[in-house]
Amino acid sequence: MEYGARGEFQGAAQGGALGGAAGSGAAQGGAAGARAGGDAAGASPASSPRAAPSAVSAAAAADQAMEAITAERLSGRSEADVSSHVRQLLRDSGHDTADWAIVASGPNAASPHHTPGDRVIQAGDAIVLDIGGTANGYASDTTRTAFVGLPPEEFQDLYAVLQEAQAAACDAVRPGIPARDVDREAREIIADAGYGALFTHRTGHGIGLDTHEEPYLVESNPDPLREGDAFSVEPGIYVEGRWGARIEDIVVCTATGRERLNRSSRDLRIVG
């Protein structure tokens, strides 16, 4: 989940907030909390190329909740009702806390900041589902996009661009690459397709023991990624008054490149 403006570098002391989750300063774990190589606060960068088991299990639990909600019928239900149910699914999947469950449908999907409300989901709606919490001390965060019924070609084209951009940004991750270059990978693909002005936030934020922490994937952050850094990669495209879409995975920078912790399908989910 992502709020930061596209050109804004929000460091650990500034934090970020979405769905009530606040970024954390160095005194609360800071960048160390984002390192995925150990299960304790203040853990040093990973000596192993793989993420900590607790981080992997948190992502898997979020994937399980996402698969469950997108297998259900969503039309005819209010955003708030679906959001409440997602929180229960997160707890059922093994989360200790279900900190947010953004359900943004129809024109509300164009708002990355949306709070689920009384709007009833209906045929022809895009639905952005951004969910997360904590499991075994580690934060989870994932976003998938669904569509009620057959999406029009215009939305399919938009989503194909978004999927390409998110994959390219993930593939760019490796030790030493400036954080802003990962942001650029996603942003350039979206801009080249004519949607540049519709990608309105940074590409990602660090995650670990806290939901928002360094490193921030944003144009103004030249700091190199390090082995063990864990962060979201979540570009979005938002058409005001119509629809929106976002794809988010938690990615760990490894010795040889990257590991995506979220494994659920990134294809557009077709729901009833």
VEXFI-251037 format. One record per residue: residue in one letter; x, y, z of N, C-alpha, C in turn. Coordinates in pm, whole numbers, plus 50000, padded with zeros to 5 digits. Layout:
aXYZXYZXYZ;...
***
This chain:
m500854988250000500005000050000500885012250000;e500465022849932501395033649905500695047049898;y501225056649975500695070149974501665080649923;g502965078449935503935088849909503835094449769;a504015107449757503965113949627505095108949538;r504935110149407505865104149312507275109649326;g507445122349364508775127949374509255129749516;e508525124649611508805127449751509595116149814;f510685119849883511455109849957511025110650101;q510225100950146509785100450283510665090650358;g511625095650433512545087250507511885081450629;a512635073150702512055066150815511505075650918;a512135087050938511655096251040510365102850997;q510145104150864508925110250816507805100050808;g508145087950765507175077050760506185078950647;g505245069350638504155070150543502965064050611;a501765066750559500595061250626499585057050523;l499015045450543497935040550460497155030550542;g495845031950542495035022750618495375022750765;g495885034050815496185035250956497565030450994;a498355025350897499695020450929500675031650910;a501465035051012502385046351007503795041550982;g504575049850911505995047050896506695048851029;s507895043151040508575043051168509925049651159;g510325056251265511635062551274512685052551315;a513915057251314515025048251346514895042551486;a514305050151578514165045151714513205033551723;q512355031851622511385020851622511865009251537;g513055009651489513564998651407514175003851281;g513595014851226514135021351108514465011650999;a515555014550929515935006350816516264992150858;a516734990350978517094976851021515904967751020;g514714973451050513524965051050513174960050913;a513654966950809513334962750673514244951650624;r515344949150694516204938250653515524925050679;a515464916650580514684904450591515534892250627;g516724894350677517604883050700517564877450841;g516804883450931516764878351067515404880551126;d515064873251231513744874251290513724882951414;a514774890551440514784898951558514944913451520;a514384922551604514534936851579516004940451579;g516384949551484517764953651476518664943451411;a518084933551344518894923251279519784929451173;s520954924051155521874929051054521404924550917;p521924931050809521544926750675521764911850655;a520974906450566520954891950548522304886650504;s522734875950565523914868850516523494857750422;s522204854650424521624844650334520884851850223;p520864846150101520134852649992518634851150004;r518154843750103516714841650115516164849650232;a514864852550224514214860250328514014851850452;a513834858750566513574851950692512284843850680;p512234832150743511014823950736509764831250780;s509874840050880508684847350927508164856950822;a509064863250746508634872250639507964864350527;v508514852750496507934844250391506534839550433;s506394835450558505104830450603504064841450612;a504484853750646503554864950649503014867850509;a503904867650409503474869950272502554858750224;a502884846250259502044834950219500654835850281;a500594840450405499304841850471498454852550403;a499094863650362498364874050290497884868850154;d498724861150087498314855149959497094846149978;q497094838550087495974829550113494684837350129;a494734848350203493534856650221493094862850089;m494054867150007493704873049877493044862849786;e493574850649782492964840249699491544837249746;a491344837449877490014834349931488994845049894;i489364857849907488364868349880488054869449732;t489034867049646488774868349502488084855949445;a487924845649526487144833949484485664835749518;e485334846149592483954848449633483234857749536;r481914857949546481114867649472481194881049545;l481594891549474481764904649537480654914449498;s480054912849383478984922049343477794920549436;g477144931849462476004931949553476374933849698;r477674934549727478154936549864478804950349876;s478704956349991479334969350010480834967650030;e481574978249997483014978050019483334975250167;a482584981650255482844979950398482624965550442;d481594959150389481324945250425482454936150377;v482894938250253483984930050199485264932550278;s485524945050313486714948350390486704941150525;s485574941250592485464934450722485744919550706;h485224913850599485434899550575486904896450545;v487564905350470488984903350440489804903350569;r489474912150660490194912350788490064898950860;q488874893050853488694879950915489494869350841;l489534870250709490314860750631491804861950664;l492284874050686493684875850725493954868850859;r493054870750953493244864051083493164848951068;d492224844350985492084829950964493324823850899;s494034832050819495214827150747496454826550836;g496364831950958497494831551048498024844951092;h497374855851051497814869051096497444871251243;d498344877751314498054882051450497204894651450;t497464903451353496654915451337496284917051190;a495094922351166494654925851031494544941051030;d495604947650984495724962051005494964970350904;w494754965350785493944972550686493464962750581;a492364966850517491814959250405491104969350316;i491864975350226491294985150134490504977750026;v489264981650011488414976649904487884989049834;a488404991749715488065003849640487454999749507;s486175002649489485464997549371485005008849280;g484865005449150484365015249054485225027749054;p484605039549057485395052049059486265053349182;n485925046649291486755047149412488115040549391;a488195031749293489475025049265490515034649212;a490095046649174491025056849126491685064349240;s491325061349365491895067949481492775058249559;p494115060149556494985051249635494715052249784;h494065063249829493825065849970492465061050017;h491725054149934490315051749961490055044050091;t489065048550164488565041350282487275034250242;p487185021150260485975013850220484725019750286;g483685020950205482455027050254481225019150216;d480115026350201478825019950177478555016950031;r479455021049941479205018549800479075003549774;v478034999949698477794985949665478524982449536;i479304972149538480054967549421479074962249317;q479334965649190478404962049083479134957748957;a478394952048864478974947648737479674959348669;g480834956548610481604966848541482564974348629;d482634970748756483554977348848484934971048845;a485984979348845487304974848885487344975649037;i488074966449101488194966349246489664964849283;v490194974649355491554973849408491454968449551;l492154957349575492164950749705493574951449761;d493774959549863495074961849924494964957650070;i495664947050108495434940950239496754938250311;g496684937750445497884934350519497714935250668;g498724930950738498744930950883500074925750931;t500084918551043501314912651094501094897951125;a502104890051099502074875751130503464871951182;n503524866451300504784862551363505764874251371;g505224886251392506054897951409506424905351283;y506164899451167506504905751040505264911350972;a505444922750906504334929050835504134922550699;s502874921650658502524917250523501834928750452;d501854928450319501234939150239501174934250095;t499994933150040499864929049901498634935349839;t498674937749710497544943449637497324935749508;r496074933049481495664927249353494424935049305;t494164934149176493034941049116492084930849055;a490804933049079489754924349025488814932648939;f488024925648859487024932348776485754923948780;v484624930648796483344923648803482814921748662;g482874909448614482454906648478483604908548380;l483274908148251484294909348148484764923748135;p486044926448156486534940248146486584944948002;p486284957647977486394962847840487854963147795;e488024963647664489374963247607490234974647662;e489634986147685490384997647736491014994547871;f490274987647957490834984248088491854973048076;q491594963647988492574952847967493914958447921;d493874968447832495114974647783495844981747897;l495104989147977495684996048092496344985948186;y495654974948212496174965248307497404958148253;a497444955748123498614949348063499854958048080;v499694971148064500804980448085501254979948231;l500304980148323500634979848465501374966948502;q500904955848449501544943048479502974942748427;e503194948148309504544948848253505434957748339;a504904969048383505684978448462506064972548597;q505124965748661505424959848793506464948848781;a506344940748678507314929948656508704935648628;a508774946148548510074952148514510734958148637;a509944964648722510504970448844511034959448936;c510294948648950510764937549032512044931648975;d512084929948844513254923848780514504932648790;a514304945748810515444954848818516164954048953;v515524948149052516084948049187517354939649194;r518394945449251519654938549275520484947149369;p521434941549439522274949649527523014960449449;g523024972549503523764983549442522954992549353;i521794988149305520994996749219520375007849304;p520425020449259519775031049335518275028549346;a517705031549461516275029249481515445036349375;r515885048249335515105055749237515075048949101;d516075040749070516085034048941514995023448932;v514625017449043513505007949042512215015549016;d512065027149079510905035649051510845039448903;r511995042948848512045047148707511645035848613;e512045023548646511685012248560510175011448540;a509445012248650507985011548640507415024048574;r507915035548614507335048148568507535050448418;e508695046348366508955048648224508025040248137;i507775027848176506855019448097505455025248099;i505015029648215503675035548226503585048448148;a504615056648155504615069348082504655067047931;d505455057647887505565054947743504235050347684;a503395044247766502085039647720501015050547729;g501425062447777500485073647782499765075547914;y500185067948017499495068748146500355075648253;g501425082348213502375087548310501775096348418;a500865105048379500255114248476499295107048570;l498985094448540498005086948619498665077648721;f499995077948727500745070548829501205081148928;t500505082249040500605094149124501345092249256;h501965080849278502675078549404503995071549377;r504825070449480506095063549467505845048749439;t506875041849395506725027749357506715018549478;g507345022449588507335013149701507955018749827;h507835010949933508345014450066508935002050131;g509905004250219510454993150295509424987150389;i509644974550423508724967450512509514956850587;g509094953850707509754943650787509024942150917;l509614947351025508934947251154507874958251158;d508014968351072507014978951055506544979050911;t505374985050890504784984850756505444994650661;h505825006350710506465016350626507795020450689;e508885018150617510225021750663511135022250541;e512385026250560513335026150449513595011950401;p513955010350273514165020550171512875024250098;y512785036850054511645041549976512035041949828;l511235035849744511495035449600510825047649538;v511595058149523511055070949479512165078549408;e511815087349317512765094449233513845101649314;s513495107049427514445115149504515345106949596;n515305093749588516135085349674517235078549593;p518475083749601519585077749524520285066349598;d519865063349720520585053249799520535039549732;p521635032349734521655019049671520935008849757;l520254999549691519644988449763520734979049811;r520474972649925521444963449985520844949650000;e521674939749999521214926250022520464925650155;g519284919950153518464918950272517384929550281;d517464940350200516394950250199515094943650155;a514014946750224512684941850187511784953850166;f510974953650060510174965350025509044961149932;s508054969949923506954967549828507344972749691;v506794966549588506864971749451505414972249403;e504864984549390503424985749373503004997649286;p503374997549159502875008149071501355007349056;g500765018649021499325019048998498985028848887;i497835027048828497305036248727495875039548768;y495565052748777494295057148833493625067248741;v492445063948691491685072548601490525078248682;e490635090848718489655097148807488235096048751;g487315092048839485925091048802485545078248731;r486545069648701486245057448626486715044948698;w488045043548710488585031248765490075032848798;g490635022748855492055022648886492535008348899;a493855006748906494454993448921495814994848987;r496164984949068497464984649133497854969949153;i499144967049143499704953749172500844955749271;e500834948049378501864949649480502384936149529;d503704935149529504394923749590505434929049687;i505744921249790506904923749873508084916549810;v509164923849793510364918749725511554920249820;v512414910249822513644910649900514824911249805;c515744920549830516974921449752517934910549801;t518344901849712519214890749748520604892649689;a521514883749724522894884749674522954884349523;t522034877249460522074875449315520954882749242;g520124890149314519034897249248517894900149342;r516814892149331515624894949409514814882349430;e513944882849532512974872349558511634878849587;r510624875349510509274880149540508664871149646;l508234877149757507634869049862506174865749834;n505474874649766504084871749729504064863449602;r503324852449606503344842849495501994841649425;s500964848549473499644847149411499664853449272;s498764849149186498724853849048498554868949042;r499304875148952499194889448930498264892748814;d497664882548756496694885048649495464892048704;l494754899148619493504905448658492514894748701;r491944896348821490994886648874489594889848824;i488954880448758487584882348713486654876248819;v485784884548873484894880148982483444882748945;g482574876049019481144878149002480614888349099;
***
